[in-house]
Amino acid sequence: GSQFALESNPDGAPTSELFVQTNATDSTYYLRPGYKCRVVGVTGIMTGAGAASDTVVVKNGSNAITDTIDVSALADKSVFSAATIDNDYWDVGKTDFFTIVTASAALCYLIVKIVRV
């Protein structure tokens, strides 16, 4: 599931971090923060060794917010983050979902940082 941990950024806009634990069964995780937000960071911690074709991507609808992160060669406990965030798709509407999509059962604990807009 997802949790919210509130903090503030230097500009005073509230930020939250959403936490998702992926598993070997599901490949798509839907998150709805309940307010208009912007995805500003994605970090993950491997909870198992990567395997062939393991990837993680954060999307807004069918559009990728982050690059597709290749975690196939990462060891258990490795930390990774998105190399790019597409500012054309990083805003998510109040009633919209954004999704985390994994391929080949990538096992990780994902932290998605968002800010209200």
BELNOR-V516056 format. One record per backbone hydrogen bond with DSSP energy under -0.5 kcal/mol. CO is the residue of the C=O (numbers start at 1). NH is the residue of the N-H. E is the energy in kcal/mol with one decimal. If there is no record, write none. Layout:
# BELNOR-V516056
co=CO nh=NH e=E
co=CO nh=NH e=E
This chain:
# BELNOR-V516056
co=3 nh=19 e=-0.6
co=5 nh=17 e=-0.5
co=7 nh=15 e=-1.9
co=9 nh=12 e=-2.1
co=13 nh=9 e=-1.2
co=14 nh=116 e=-2.0
co=15 nh=7 e=-1.6
co=16 nh=114 e=-2.9
co=17 nh=5 e=-0.7
co=18 nh=112 e=-2.7
co=20 nh=22 e=-0.7
co=20 nh=110 e=-3.5
co=27 nh=102 e=-2.9
co=29 nh=100 e=-2.3
co=31 nh=98 e=-2.5
co=36 nh=117 e=-1.8
co=37 nh=92 e=-3.1
co=38 nh=40 e=-0.6
co=38 nh=115 e=-1.9
co=41 nh=113 e=-2.8
co=42 nh=82 e=-2.0
co=43 nh=111 e=-3.5
co=44 nh=80 e=-2.5
co=45 nh=109 e=-2.7
co=46 nh=77 e=-1.9
co=51 nh=54 e=-2.1
co=54 nh=71 e=-1.9
co=54 nh=72 e=-0.9
co=55 nh=103 e=-1.9
co=56 nh=69 e=-3.2
co=57 nh=101 e=-3.0
co=58 nh=65 e=-2.9
co=58 nh=66 e=-1.8
co=59 nh=61 e=-0.6
co=59 nh=99 e=-2.4
co=60 nh=63 e=-1.8
co=63 nh=60 e=-3.2
co=65 nh=86 e=-3.7
co=67 nh=69 e=-0.7
co=68 nh=70 e=-0.6
co=69 nh=56 e=-1.7
co=69 nh=71 e=-0.8
co=71 nh=74 e=-1.4
co=74 nh=50 e=-3.3
co=75 nh=78 e=-2.0
co=78 nh=46 e=-3.0
co=80 nh=44 e=-3.1
co=84 nh=67 e=-1.1
co=85 nh=87 e=-0.8
co=86 nh=89 e=-1.8
co=86 nh=90 e=-0.8
co=90 nh=39 e=-2.4
co=92 nh=37 e=-2.3
co=93 nh=96 e=-1.3
co=98 nh=31 e=-2.9
co=99 nh=59 e=-3.1
co=99 nh=101 e=-0.5
co=100 nh=29 e=-2.5
co=101 nh=57 e=-1.9
co=103 nh=55 e=-1.0
co=103 nh=106 e=-0.5
co=106 nh=108 e=-0.7
co=107 nh=47 e=-1.8
co=107 nh=48 e=-0.7
co=108 nh=22 e=-2.9
co=108 nh=110 e=-0.6
co=109 nh=45 e=-2.1
co=110 nh=20 e=-2.5
co=110 nh=112 e=-0.5
co=111 nh=43 e=-2.5
co=111 nh=113 e=-0.6
co=112 nh=18 e=-2.8
co=113 nh=40 e=-2.7
co=113 nh=41 e=-1.2
co=114 nh=16 e=-2.5
co=115 nh=38 e=-2.3
